[in-house]
Amino acid sequence: MSDDRTTRHLAFHDTGRAVVAMEIDYPDGSDTGWHAHPRAQLLYAIQGVMIVRSQAGSWVVPPNRAVWLAGGLEHEVRMCGDVKIRTVFIDPTASATLPTGNCVIAVSPLLRELIVAAVAIPPDYPPGGRDERLMQLLLDELKLLDVLPLHLPMPTDLRLRAICRHLIAHPENEETAQDWARRLGITPKTVHRLFASQTGLTFGQWRQQACLLFALERLAAGARIIDVAYDSGYASQSAFTAMFRRHFGLPPSEFYR
């Protein structure tokens, strides 16, 4: 990765403007490395799929979605396909109604065009003009968007993290909470309680979410649906597709269209 890619964002944090945007492109398979930004970040790609990872969890972000990252969150982004990132850096004091946590949001056609237009605006744009009004409209549009269930939260308890790392690596694993409790020397009740308190999900919900994000990453890389279904532990493509449709409202063949 060139020095330009690792330092280009610095000018966008030093500006006095509350909202600024930049563009940067990456080839398939590359990654940003671990880093953080002092401002909140709306990370969006007009092409390609981003796999965003942090200690707080992971996100799969296709071109019709964007991920909101709080300022100071250390993260890395891995690219599936040639990825054209258009990212917006926002001072957290710019609005009291912006997201306070990390999340994935749907990108409306209007927001997409506002982001594309915003990257052409220099970070030192003059106040009171067209450029500032466009940035304000971008903020207003952000307040209206729905948060989507594309986040895989990671617990802080080391025992649960061991479970989660195994399930991420082996989504076909069928061991129950009782099986894991015996392996770790704790009670099933403790496993369920910790999952609920530290991730906001039950053990079963977390495992299904891990399976879905694994599937989204494989599909983004061009894998066949039937192969993804089997690798996810499903006995048939139809059973996998039914689960996928229940969660996202559309079959896996249409998710990235």
C-alpha positions in Angstrom: 0.0 0.0 0.0 1.4 3.4 -0.9 2.1 6.1 1.6 -0.6 8.2 -0.1 -3.3 5.7 0.9 -2.2 5.6 4.5 -2.0 9.4 5.0 -4.6 10.8 2.6 -7.2 11.1 5.3 -5.2 13.3 7.5 -6.1 16.5 5.7 -9.8 15.6 6.2 -9.4 15.5 10.0 -7.5 18.8 10.3 -10.2 20.9 8.6 -12.5 23.1 10.6 -15.5 21.9 8.7 -17.9 19.6 10.5 -18.5 17.3 7.5 -15.9 16.3 4.8 -15.7 13.5 2.3 -12.9 11.7 0.4 -12.5 8.9 -2.2 -10.0 6.1 -2.4 -9.9 2.9 -4.4 -8.5 -0.6 -3.5 -7.8 -3.7 -5.6 -9.4 -7.0 -4.8 -8.0 -8.8 -1.7 -6.3 -5.7 -0.3 -6.9 -4.3 3.2 -6.4 -1.0 5.0 -4.6 -2.5 8.0 -5.6 -1.6 11.5 -6.2 2.1 12.1 -8.6 4.6 13.7 -10.0 8.1 12.9 -10.6 10.9 15.4 -14.0 11.6 13.7 -17.0 9.4 13.2 -16.9 7.8 9.7 -19.6 6.8 7.2 -17.8 4.1 5.2 -19.4 3.5 1.8 -18.3 1.8 -1.4 -20.0 2.5 -4.7 -18.4 -0.7 -6.0 -17.3 -3.9 -4.4 -17.9 -5.4 -0.9 -16.1 -4.4 2.3 -15.5 -6.7 5.2 -15.0 -4.4 8.2 -13.6 -5.9 11.4 -13.0 -4.4 14.9 -12.7 -5.6 18.4 -16.4 -4.7 18.8 -17.5 -7.0 16.0 -17.6 -7.4 12.2 -19.7 -6.1 9.3 -20.2 -7.1 5.7 -21.0 -4.0 3.7 -22.3 -4.3 0.1 -22.7 -1.3 -2.3 -26.3 -0.6 -1.1 -25.2 -0.4 2.5 -22.8 1.8 4.5 -21.2 1.3 7.9 -21.2 4.0 10.6 -18.1 3.8 12.8 -17.7 5.9 15.9 -14.6 8.1 16.2 -11.6 6.4 17.7 -12.7 2.9 16.8 -9.7 0.8 15.7 -10.7 -1.2 12.6 -9.5 -2.8 9.4 -11.3 -3.1 6.0 -10.7 -6.0 3.6 -11.8 -5.8 0.0 -13.9 -8.3 -1.9 -13.6 -7.3 -5.6 -12.2 -4.0 -6.7 -13.6 -1.6 -4.1 -14.3 2.1 -4.7 -14.7 3.7 -1.3 -16.4 7.0 -0.8 -16.2 7.9 2.9 -17.6 10.8 4.9 -15.9 12.0 8.1 -18.2 13.8 10.5 -17.5 15.7 13.7 -19.7 14.1 16.4 -20.8 17.5 17.5 -22.4 18.2 14.1 -25.7 16.7 15.1 -27.3 15.2 18.2 -29.4 12.8 16.2 -26.6 10.9 14.4 -25.9 7.2 15.4 -24.1 6.9 18.7 -22.9 3.3 18.1 -21.4 1.3 15.2 -24.0 0.0 12.8 -24.8 -0.7 9.1 -27.4 1.5 7.4 -29.3 1.3 4.1 -28.1 3.8 1.5 -31.0 5.6 -0.3 -30.5 6.8 -3.9 -30.4 10.3 -2.6 -27.8 9.6 0.0 -25.7 7.8 -2.6 -25.7 10.8 -4.9 -24.9 13.2 -2.0 -21.9 11.1 -1.0 -20.6 10.9 -4.6 -21.0 14.7 -4.9 -19.4 15.3 -1.5 -16.1 13.7 -2.4 -15.6 16.4 -5.0 -15.8 19.2 -2.4 -12.5 20.3 -0.9 -12.1 19.9 2.9 -11.7 23.7 3.3 -14.9 24.6 1.5 -16.2 28.1 2.4 -19.2 28.4 4.9 -22.6 29.6 3.8 -22.4 28.4 0.2 -23.6 25.5 -2.0 -21.0 23.1 -0.7 -21.9 23.6 3.0 -25.6 23.2 2.1 -24.9 19.9 0.3 -23.1 18.6 3.4 -26.0 19.6 5.6 -28.4 17.8 3.4 -26.2 14.7 3.6 -26.5 14.9 7.4 -30.2 15.4 7.2 -30.6 12.3 5.0 -28.5 10.2 7.5 -31.0 10.9 10.2 -33.8 9.1 8.3 -32.1 5.8 7.5 -32.8 2.4 9.0 -30.1 0.4 10.9 -29.7 -3.1 9.4 -28.9 -6.4 11.1 -25.4 -6.9 9.5 -23.3 -6.6 12.6 -21.7 -9.5 14.4 -20.9 -8.3 18.0 -18.0 -9.8 19.8 -18.2 -10.5 23.6 -15.5 -9.4 26.0 -15.5 -12.6 28.1 -12.5 -14.7 27.0 -14.5 -18.0 27.2 -17.2 -16.7 25.0 -14.7 -15.2 22.6 -13.2 -18.7 22.2 -16.6 -20.0 21.3 -17.2 -17.2 18.8 -13.8 -17.6 17.1 -14.5 -21.3 16.5 -18.0 -20.6 15.2 -16.7 -17.9 12.8 -14.0 -20.4 11.5 -16.5 -23.3 11.4 -20.0 -22.0 10.6 -21.1 -25.6 10.0 -20.5 -26.5 13.7 -23.6 -27.8 15.4 -22.5 -28.0 19.0 -25.1 -26.6 21.4 -24.7 -24.2 24.3 -24.7 -27.2 26.5 -21.9 -28.8 24.6 -19.8 -25.6 24.9 -20.6 -25.3 28.6 -19.2 -28.8 29.2 -16.1 -28.0 27.2 -15.4 -24.8 29.1 -16.4 -26.1 32.5 -19.3 -23.7 33.1 -23.0 -24.1 33.2 -25.3 -23.7 30.1 -27.1 -20.9 32.0 -23.8 -19.0 32.3 -23.3 -19.3 28.5 -26.8 -18.0 27.7 -26.5 -15.2 30.3 -23.2 -13.9 29.0 -24.2 -14.0 25.4 -27.3 -12.0 26.1 -25.5 -9.4 28.3 -22.4 -9.0 26.2 -23.8 -9.3 22.6 -27.5 -8.5 22.9 -28.2 -11.8 21.2 -29.0 -15.3 22.3 -26.4 -18.1 21.6 -28.6 -19.3 18.7 -29.1 -15.8 17.3 -25.4 -15.1 17.4 -24.5 -18.4 15.7 -27.1 -17.7 12.9 -25.7 -14.2 12.5 -22.2 -15.5 12.2 -23.4 -18.0 9.6 -25.1 -15.2 7.6 -22.1 -13.0 7.6 -19.9 -15.9 6.5 -22.4 -16.6 3.7 -22.4 -12.9 2.6 -18.6 -12.9 2.5 -18.5 -16.1 0.4 -21.2 -14.9 -2.0 -19.4 -11.6 -2.4 -16.3 -13.6 -3.5 -18.3 -15.3 -6.2 -19.0 -18.7 -4.5 -21.9 -20.8 -5.7 -25.0 -20.6 -3.5 -25.1 -24.4 -3.1 -21.5 -24.5 -1.9 -22.1 -21.7 0.6 -25.2 -23.6 1.8 -23.2 -26.8 2.5 -20.3 -25.0 4.0 -22.7 -23.2 6.4 -24.0 -26.5 7.6 -27.3 -26.7 5.6 -28.4 -29.9 4.1 -29.8 -28.3 1.0 -29.7 -25.0 -1.0 -33.4 -24.6 -0.5 -33.2 -24.7 3.3 -30.3 -22.2 3.2 -32.2 -19.9 0.8 -35.3 -20.0 3.0 -33.3 -19.0 6.1 -31.6 -16.2 4.1 -34.9 -14.9 2.8 -36.4 -14.8 6.3 -33.5 -12.7 7.6 -33.0 -10.3 4.6 -36.3 -10.4 2.8 -34.8 -11.7 -0.5 -32.9 -14.7 -1.7 -29.1 -14.9 -1.7 -29.1 -14.7 -5.5 -30.5 -11.1 -5.4 -28.7 -9.7 -2.3 -25.8 -8.0 -4.2 -27.8 -6.9 -7.2 
